[in-house]
Structures are given as C-alpha cells and as structure tokens.
C-alpha cells in the first residue's frame, strides 16, 4: 500500500531511542497527577493510533491495543480537561473485533453533558483477504453513560459490501448530527473489470477507491453520499461542520499523472450533496503509491476553512514538508505557507486545532537527531508561524493528535515506543499544554 517510487522518492524512517519520561509503564493516572506527561495503555499490549475528543471539561482518548495478535479499541475519560484520565475501558464488545493502522485510527466524538454524556466511537476492521477479495467493515458503538459502558457494536454499512474500507474521520454538528467521511472500495472490482473491458488490459496498481460521506444515526446506520472517485488509497480523511451546518471534506486525491495533492469539497445541505472538488494546492507530488499522510482541517466561526497537510518539495533533493492554506469561500485557497519544523526532513502527519484568537496550532511528527519526535507550531491570527517546539521525550514518538479542552488548555496525545526487550510494547503519551 505504501509502494513508493517516482521522482519524489521519500523514505520515512522511524528511529527508536530509549525513554527518559518520568511516567512508568503501568502506573495509574492517580499516581501521575503531577507528571508533565501521562501514560495511557493496556499493560503488555502494543498501544497505538490515538484519537481525542473534548466537550467542555470532558476529554475522551481512544486507541487500539494489540496483544497476542488480537486488537481491541479502548477509551479513557477525563473530567478535568485532560489533567487526569480514568482506567481504560474496552469499547468493542467482541474480543479482537478491531483493527487499525496509523492512518485509520478509531475516531471519537461526544454529545450531551454530565454523567449522561454520549460517547460515540467509530473504527474499522480489516479483512484478512487480498486487496481484491477482502471485505473490510466499519463499526460504531456508543456509550450513554459518559464512557463507562458501551452498547454492542454495529456495522455502519451493508455487510455484503466487498473491498477495502476505512481511513475514516468523524465530527459532530452543532445540532448533534454525526458526520463521517471514509474511503471505500465497494465498486473496485466492477471498475477494474470495466477498465479491462475497454482497454483490453488488466488493472494494475492500487484498486480504485472512492470517498463517501455519511450521517450516522444513533443505531449506527449511515445515510451515504458519494463525494469523489479516484482518491488516494491509504491516506486518512478529514471532515468538519460549521456553525450553519455546512459540511466540509478534505482528502488526498489522485490527479492526472499520478499526482497526489489535497482536494476539498463542500456541502450546503447537510451532506446530501457535495459540490465539485477543489484542489487546495498544486503541489505536483508525483508518486506511484500512497504517501500514508492525509490532511487535517478546521472551520472557524466565520466559515473560513483551514487545512494543513504534508507533501514533497524539491530543494537540493526531494524532501517532505508541511504546508497550511485557508479559504473564505470554499472555492479558492490562499497560497500555501510552509509550517516551520525543528528538524530538516521527513515531517508529517499534521493535526490542527483553531484557537480563540483566530489563530491555529498544529502538531506533527518529524525526525530530530535521528529520533522521530512530536513537535508543535503556532500561527497567530493574520500572523506568521512561530518557531516550532518539541513536545515529546527521547523515545520515538509519532502520529500526534490534539484537542482544545474547556479548561483553557490543549491536550496532545501520541504513540510512544522505546527500544530494548519491550520495544514491541508501545504506549499512549498525553501532554496538557496552556493555550
């Protein structure tokens, strides 16, 4: 899936270093109230692919934990703005009924308030079949008691659908409607057969993939809309809803010539119809494979759209970089602006939140001193990006996520791994920062 070739060949290595964090593996959150970095995870398991959601002082952290070849989704809840978290609770009712990669983590949103707050989790489970015969599923469950217990999981689409499926994103509208966007290969076989019929040649390379939007009912059923075809396989998607209920989707698209640039589409009727795709920036990243690095998007109170993404630039040699652009009308985007990093090459996997002053804060991972670290960059409203700062410790850190909590803080989580005998046991690190 990540078969890289072409003029912009980039090798993204993840270096591993010994941990110097003060939080011991297996400590409960009550033991680390004063620690700068908290640790979440299932003891003895490989914990990875975190996502976060916040509603007032409540913060939910979800991730996957894999042990003895079986993966499950877990949640830990915070009621104090991310200062402390509860012990992990398993989300999926059937043991091993989960699967994730770094580009398709489980997603979580919260609605309501208090002890009756609803926590909804969406995740994908990959089939063991080949690309052409597999039948991946997307599952959903919810908790109506603030994350203490969860209902049996439901498949969000027709169970008979075949093909690869996942790379999902999830958000909640002001009226409480849940909106999801995902990649779907349900028509891949037919499209490949049609292509062979018209060209006389067998389809080679990645299977045709499409982008769907869906509104999610409390019972877990999707009301679906096809947004785009010929999308980039294996890059996560992004979805946002503004104060008026307009829905926005962003993804990596395959433009002619196997160019893998970021695309955007907007719906003004709650996701029932989407306008034509808009190319966010003509980066011209030519790649015969998937970068495995999707965009992050947010919409401010005025309806301005902010997008951050990774691409390759050609300087002395091709290297990866992170860029930001915004649009006030959803039709044209500003020229891209490069986000400063602390390292030289291979930054990626950016995530963004908007700040009360109209600025934006981004987290991403990058290689610094031979070790992949998590870094943060801030952009004031109508200002330039400030110097980036490293958030993680000496151990390998990757795929950060971030939310703003009602406590006036930023909560950042990432996957952390150390070397040594337990190098296959990774943890989720959580750091709370002042806005």
C-alpha positions as CSV (number, residue, x, y, z in Angstrom):
1,X,0.0,0.0,0.0
2,X,2.9,2.3,0.6
3,X,4.9,1.4,-2.5
4,X,6.9,4.5,-3.1
5,X,8.5,5.3,-6.5
6,X,8.9,8.1,-9.0
7,X,10.8,11.4,-9.0
8,X,9.8,12.3,-5.5
9,X,11.0,9.2,-3.7
10,X,11.0,9.7,0.1
11,X,12.0,7.2,2.7
12,X,10.4,7.9,6.0
13,X,12.3,6.0,8.7
14,X,11.2,5.9,12.3
15,X,14.1,5.8,14.7
16,X,13.9,4.4,18.1
17,X,15.5,5.7,21.3
18,X,15.5,4.9,25.0
19,X,12.8,6.6,27.0
20,X,13.5,9.3,29.6
21,X,9.9,10.0,30.5
22,X,9.2,10.0,34.2
23,X,5.9,8.2,33.9
24,X,6.3,4.5,34.4
25,X,4.5,1.9,32.3
26,X,1.5,0.5,34.2
27,X,1.1,3.5,36.5
28,X,-2.5,4.6,37.1
29,X,-3.4,8.1,36.3
30,X,-4.0,8.8,40.0
31,X,-0.3,8.2,40.6
32,X,0.8,10.7,37.9
33,X,-1.3,13.7,38.7
34,X,1.8,16.0,38.9
35,X,3.6,14.4,35.9
36,X,4.0,16.5,32.8
37,X,3.3,13.6,30.5
38,X,0.7,10.9,31.3
39,X,0.7,7.4,30.0
40,X,-2.4,5.5,28.8
41,X,-2.4,1.9,27.7
42,X,-3.2,-1.7,28.3
43,X,-0.3,-3.4,30.1
44,X,1.7,-5.8,28.0
45,X,0.0,-4.7,24.8
46,X,1.1,-2.6,21.8
47,X,-0.9,0.6,22.3
48,X,-1.2,2.9,19.3
49,X,-3.4,5.0,17.0
50,X,-4.8,7.5,19.5
51,X,-7.7,10.0,18.9
52,X,-9.1,12.7,21.1
53,X,-12.4,14.5,21.6
54,X,-13.4,17.2,24.0
55,X,-16.7,18.7,25.2
56,X,-16.2,21.3,27.9
57,X,-14.0,19.8,30.7
58,X,-14.6,16.3,29.4
59,X,-11.9,14.7,27.2
60,X,-12.1,11.3,25.7
61,X,-9.0,9.4,24.5
62,X,-9.4,6.3,22.3
63,X,-6.8,4.0,20.9
64,X,-6.2,0.4,19.8
65,X,-4.3,-2.1,21.9
66,X,-2.9,-5.3,20.3
67,X,-1.9,-8.3,22.3
68,X,-1.3,-11.9,21.2
69,X,-2.5,-11.0,17.7
70,X,-5.8,-9.6,18.8
71,X,-6.7,-5.9,18.6
72,X,-9.3,-4.0,20.7
73,X,-10.4,-0.4,21.0
74,X,-10.1,1.3,24.4
75,X,-11.2,4.6,25.9
76,X,-10.1,6.6,28.9
77,X,-12.1,9.5,30.1
78,X,-11.1,12.8,31.8
79,X,-13.4,15.1,33.6
80,X,-10.8,17.8,34.4
81,X,-9.7,19.0,31.0
82,X,-7.1,16.2,30.4
83,X,-5.3,16.6,33.7
84,X,-6.1,13.0,34.7
85,X,-7.8,10.0,33.0
86,X,-9.7,7.0,34.1
87,X,-8.5,3.5,33.7
88,X,-9.0,2.1,30.1
89,X,-12.4,0.6,29.2
90,X,-12.8,-1.7,26.2
91,X,-15.1,-0.3,23.6
92,X,-15.8,-3.2,21.3
93,X,-18.0,-6.0,22.8
94,X,-16.4,-8.9,20.8
95,X,-12.7,-9.5,21.7
96,X,-10.4,-8.9,18.8
97,X,-13.1,-7.2,16.7
98,X,-10.9,-4.2,15.8
99,X,-8.0,-3.3,13.6
100,X,-6.2,-0.1,12.9
101,X,-3.2,1.4,11.1
102,X,-1.7,4.8,11.9
103,X,-3.7,6.4,9.1
104,X,-7.0,4.9,10.2
105,X,-7.2,5.2,14.0
106,X,-10.5,4.8,15.8
107,X,-12.5,8.1,16.0
108,X,-14.4,9.5,18.9
109,X,-16.9,12.3,19.4
110,X,-19.0,13.4,22.4
111,X,-22.5,14.9,22.7
112,X,-24.7,15.9,25.6
113,X,-23.3,16.7,29.1
114,X,-22.7,15.3,32.5
115,X,-22.9,11.6,33.5
116,X,-25.4,11.0,30.7
117,X,-22.9,12.3,28.0
118,X,-22.9,10.2,24.9
119,X,-19.6,9.0,23.6
120,X,-19.6,7.6,20.0
121,X,-16.6,5.6,18.7
122,X,-16.1,4.6,15.0
123,X,-13.4,2.2,13.9
124,X,-12.5,-0.2,11.0
125,X,-11.7,-3.9,11.0
126,X,-9.6,-5.1,8.1
127,X,-10.3,-8.4,6.5
128,X,-7.6,-11.0,6.1
129,X,-8.3,-11.4,2.4
130,X,-6.3,-10.0,-0.6
131,X,-6.9,-6.5,-1.8
132,X,-9.4,-7.8,-4.4
133,X,-11.2,-10.3,-2.2
134,X,-11.3,-8.6,1.2
135,X,-14.4,-7.2,2.8
136,X,-13.4,-4.6,5.4
137,X,-16.0,-3.2,7.7
138,X,-16.6,0.0,9.7
139,X,-18.1,-0.4,13.1
140,X,-19.7,2.0,15.5
141,X,-20.8,1.9,19.1
142,X,-21.8,4.4,21.7
143,X,-21.9,4.9,25.4
144,X,-24.8,6.8,27.1
145,X,-23.2,6.9,30.5
146,X,-20.1,9.0,29.8
147,X,-17.9,6.2,28.6
148,X,-18.3,3.7,31.4
149,X,-20.2,1.1,29.3
150,X,-20.8,0.6,25.6
151,X,-23.6,-0.9,23.5
152,X,-22.9,-3.8,21.2
153,X,-21.1,-2.6,18.1
154,X,-22.9,-2.2,14.8
155,X,-21.7,-2.3,11.2
156,X,-22.4,1.1,9.6
157,X,-22.9,-0.1,6.0
158,X,-24.3,-3.1,4.1
159,X,-22.4,-6.2,5.4
160,X,-22.3,-7.6,1.9
161,X,-20.0,-4.8,0.6
162,X,-16.6,-6.0,-0.5
163,X,-13.4,-4.2,-0.9
164,X,-11.1,-2.1,1.3
165,X,-12.8,0.3,3.6
166,X,-11.7,2.7,6.3
167,X,-9.5,5.8,6.8
168,X,-12.5,7.3,8.5
169,X,-13.0,10.7,10.1
170,X,-15.8,11.8,12.4
171,X,-17.3,15.0,13.7
172,X,-20.4,16.3,15.3
173,X,-22.5,19.2,14.0
174,X,-24.0,22.0,16.3
175,X,-27.4,20.2,16.2
176,X,-25.8,16.9,17.3
177,X,-25.8,15.2,13.9
178,X,-22.8,12.9,13.5
179,X,-20.9,13.2,10.2
180,X,-18.4,10.7,8.9
181,X,-16.1,10.6,5.8
182,X,-14.3,7.5,4.7
183,X,-12.6,5.7,1.8
184,X,-14.5,2.8,0.2
185,X,-13.7,0.2,-2.4
186,X,-17.1,-1.4,-2.8
187,X,-17.0,-0.7,-6.5
188,X,-13.4,-1.5,-7.1
189,X,-13.9,-4.9,-8.7
190,X,-16.5,-3.6,-11.1
191,X,-14.4,-0.6,-12.0
192,X,-11.4,-2.7,-12.7
193,X,-13.4,-5.1,-14.8
194,X,-14.9,-2.2,-16.8
195,X,-11.4,-0.7,-17.3
196,X,-10.1,-4.1,-18.6
197,X,-13.1,-4.4,-20.9
198,X,-12.4,-1.0,-22.6
199,X,-8.6,-1.1,-22.6
200,X,-8.0,-4.9,-23.0
201,X,-5.5,-4.7,-20.2
202,X,-5.7,-5.9,-16.6
203,X,-5.8,-3.2,-14.0
204,X,-2.5,-3.0,-12.1
205,X,-1.5,-1.0,-9.0
206,X,-3.9,0.3,-6.4
207,X,-7.6,-0.6,-6.6
208,X,-10.0,2.2,-7.5
209,X,-11.1,3.9,-4.3
210,X,-14.0,6.3,-3.6
211,X,-14.7,8.9,-0.9
212,X,-18.1,8.8,0.9
213,X,-19.8,11.0,3.4
214,X,-22.5,9.7,5.8
215,X,-24.7,11.0,8.6
216,X,-24.7,8.5,11.4
217,X,-27.9,7.5,13.2
218,X,-27.9,6.6,16.9
219,X,-28.4,3.0,15.7
220,X,-25.2,3.1,13.7
221,X,-26.7,3.3,10.2
222,X,-25.2,5.6,7.6
223,X,-27.1,7.8,5.1
224,X,-24.5,7.9,2.4
225,X,-23.3,10.3,-0.3
226,X,-20.6,9.7,-2.8
227,X,-18.2,12.7,-2.8
228,X,-15.4,11.7,-5.2
229,X,-13.8,8.8,-7.1
230,X,-10.1,8.1,-7.9
231,X,-9.0,9.1,-4.4
232,X,-5.6,8.3,-2.9
233,X,-5.6,4.9,-1.2
234,X,-4.4,4.7,2.4
235,X,-4.4,8.4,3.4
236,X,-6.8,9.4,6.2
237,X,-9.7,11.8,5.5
238,X,-10.9,15.0,7.3
239,X,-14.4,16.2,7.9
240,X,-15.7,19.4,9.6
241,X,-19.1,21.2,10.1
242,X,-19.5,24.9,10.5
243,X,-21.9,26.8,12.7
244,X,-24.6,26.9,9.9
245,X,-24.4,23.2,9.3
246,X,-22.4,23.2,6.1
247,X,-20.2,20.1,5.8
248,X,-16.6,20.1,4.5
249,X,-14.5,17.1,3.4
250,X,-10.7,17.0,2.7
251,X,-8.7,14.1,1.3
252,X,-5.7,13.3,-0.9
253,X,-6.7,12.9,-4.5
254,X,-5.1,11.2,-7.5
255,X,-4.9,13.9,-10.2
256,X,-3.8,13.0,-13.8
257,X,-0.2,11.8,-13.9
258,X,-0.5,10.1,-10.5
259,X,-0.2,13.4,-8.7
260,X,-1.2,13.1,-5.1
261,X,-2.4,16.5,-4.0
262,X,-5.0,17.6,-1.4
263,X,-8.6,18.1,-2.5
264,X,-11.6,19.6,-0.8
265,X,-15.4,19.6,-1.3
266,X,-18.3,21.4,0.4
267,X,-22.0,20.6,1.1
268,X,-24.5,23.3,2.0
269,X,-27.4,20.9,2.6
270,X,-26.1,18.8,5.5
271,X,-24.1,16.4,3.4
272,X,-26.8,15.2,1.0
273,X,-25.0,16.7,-2.0
274,X,-21.4,18.0,-2.4
275,X,-20.1,20.5,-4.9
276,X,-17.2,19.8,-7.3
277,X,-13.8,19.1,-5.7
278,X,-11.4,22.0,-5.3
279,X,-7.6,21.4,-5.5
280,X,-6.2,23.0,-2.3
281,X,-2.7,23.5,-3.7
282,X,-1.0,22.3,-6.9
283,X,1.9,20.6,-5.2
284,X,2.6,18.2,-8.1
285,X,3.7,15.3,-5.8
286,X,4.1,12.5,-8.4
287,X,4.0,9.2,-6.6
288,X,3.1,5.7,-7.8
289,X,1.8,4.7,-4.3
290,X,0.2,6.2,-1.2
291,X,2.0,8.7,1.0
292,X,0.0,7.5,4.0
293,X,-0.3,11.0,5.2
294,X,-3.7,12.7,5.0
295,X,-4.8,16.3,5.7
296,X,-6.2,17.9,8.8
297,X,-9.0,20.6,8.6
298,X,-10.9,23.0,10.8
299,X,-13.5,25.7,10.1
300,X,-13.7,28.8,12.2
301,X,-16.8,30.8,13.4
302,X,-16.7,33.0,10.2
303,X,-16.8,29.9,8.0
304,X,-13.2,30.2,6.9
305,X,-11.6,26.8,6.1
306,X,-8.1,26.0,7.4
307,X,-6.2,23.0,6.0
308,X,-2.8,21.6,6.9
309,X,-1.0,18.7,5.0
310,X,2.3,17.2,4.1
311,X,3.8,17.0,0.7
312,X,7.2,16.8,-1.0
313,X,9.2,19.7,-2.2
314,X,12.2,19.7,-4.4
315,X,15.1,21.7,-3.0
316,X,18.7,20.3,-3.0
317,X,16.9,17.0,-3.1
318,X,13.2,15.9,-2.7
319,X,12.2,16.2,0.9
320,X,8.9,16.2,2.9
321,X,7.4,19.4,4.2
322,X,4.2,20.6,5.9
323,X,2.0,23.4,4.5
324,X,-1.0,25.4,5.5
325,X,-3.7,27.2,3.4
326,X,-7.1,28.7,4.1
327,X,-10.2,29.7,2.1
328,X,-13.0,32.1,2.9
329,X,-15.4,30.9,0.2
330,X,-14.6,27.2,-0.3
331,X,-13.7,27.8,-4.0
332,X,-10.2,29.1,-3.9
333,X,-7.4,28.7,-1.3
334,X,-4.7,31.0,-0.3
335,X,-1.1,30.2,-1.5
336,X,0.4,27.6,0.7
337,X,2.6,28.6,3.6
338,X,5.3,26.3,4.9
339,X,5.0,25.3,8.6
340,X,8.3,25.6,10.4
341,X,9.8,22.4,11.9
342,X,12.7,21.7,14.2
343,X,14.2,19.0,12.0
344,X,15.3,19.2,8.4
345,X,13.4,16.5,6.6
346,X,10.5,13.9,6.9
347,X,8.0,15.9,8.9
348,X,4.5,14.5,8.5
349,X,1.1,13.6,9.9
350,X,0.0,17.1,11.0
351,X,-3.1,17.7,13.0
352,X,-4.6,21.2,13.7
353,X,-6.9,23.0,16.1
354,X,-8.1,26.6,15.9
355,X,-7.6,29.0,18.8
356,X,-9.9,31.5,20.4
357,X,-8.0,34.4,18.9
358,X,-8.5,33.1,15.4
359,X,-5.0,31.6,15.1
360,X,-4.1,27.9,14.6
361,X,-2.0,25.4,16.4
362,X,-0.5,22.3,14.7
363,X,1.2,19.2,15.9
364,X,3.2,16.8,13.7
365,X,6.0,14.3,13.9
366,X,9.5,14.7,12.5
367,X,13.0,13.2,12.8
368,X,15.2,15.2,15.0
369,X,18.7,13.9,15.9
370,X,17.9,10.5,14.4
371,X,14.7,10.0,16.5
372,X,11.1,10.7,15.5
373,X,9.7,13.3,17.8
374,X,6.4,15.1,18.2
375,X,6.5,18.9,17.7
376,X,4.1,21.9,17.8
377,X,3.9,25.1,15.8
378,X,1.6,28.1,16.4
379,X,0.2,30.6,14.0
380,X,-1.4,33.8,15.4
381,X,-4.4,35.2,13.6
382,X,-3.1,37.0,10.4
383,X,0.4,36.4,11.6
384,X,3.4,34.2,10.7
385,X,4.2,30.8,12.2
386,X,6.3,30.9,15.4
387,X,9.3,28.7,15.9
388,X,8.3,25.1,16.4
389,X,8.9,23.3,19.7
390,X,9.4,19.7,20.5
391,X,6.8,18.1,22.9
392,X,7.9,14.5,23.2
393,X,10.9,13.0,25.1
394,X,13.8,11.0,23.9
395,X,11.9,7.9,22.9
396,X,10.3,7.5,19.4
397,X,7.0,9.4,19.1
398,X,4.6,9.5,16.2
399,X,1.1,10.3,14.9
400,X,0.1,13.0,17.3
401,X,-3.5,14.2,17.8
402,X,-4.8,17.3,19.6
403,X,-7.9,18.9,21.0
404,X,-8.8,22.1,23.0
405,X,-10.5,21.4,26.3
406,X,-12.9,23.7,28.2
407,X,-10.2,24.1,30.8
408,X,-8.3,26.6,28.6
409,X,-5.7,24.0,27.6
410,X,-4.5,21.9,24.7
411,X,-4.4,18.2,25.1
412,X,-2.0,16.3,22.8
413,X,-1.6,12.5,22.6
414,X,0.8,10.3,20.5
415,X,2.2,6.8,20.2
416,X,5.4,6.3,22.0
417,X,7.8,3.4,21.7
418,X,11.2,2.7,23.4
419,X,13.9,0.2,22.5
420,X,15.1,-2.8,24.4
421,X,13.3,-6.1,25.3
422,X,9.9,-4.4,25.4
423,X,10.2,-2.5,22.2
424,X,7.1,-4.2,20.9
425,X,5.1,-2.7,23.8
426,X,4.1,0.9,22.9
427,X,2.1,3.3,25.0
428,X,0.0,6.4,24.5
429,X,1.5,9.6,25.9
430,X,-0.7,12.5,26.8
431,X,0.5,16.0,27.4
432,X,-1.5,19.0,28.6
433,X,-0.4,22.5,27.5
434,X,-1.7,26.0,28.1
435,X,-3.4,27.6,25.1
